Amino acid sequence: MSGSAEVDSRIGELGRAQPGYLGRESRIGADGRELTVRYDRDAESISRWQRHPEHLEAQ
């Protein structure tokens, strides 16, 4: 993928498809930086997402 918008879109799509995903909230600060908080059902869901190969690559 070439642009960060494409990567963000793909990662969002993958994240929503993960078992245990409950939702997310994003805010953009005055400095233009974005903070996103992701909600998952349990620790295993979080761990599985943290180990997802495309998520790791995007980081």
Sequence and secondary structure as in RCSB ss.txt:
>XXXX:A:sequence
MSGSAEVDSRIGELGRAQPGYLGRESRIGADGRELTVRYDRDAESISRWQRHPEHLEAQ
>XXXX:A:secstr
  SHHHHHHHHHHHHHHSTTEEEEEEEE TTS EEEEEEESSHHHHHHHHT HHHHHH 
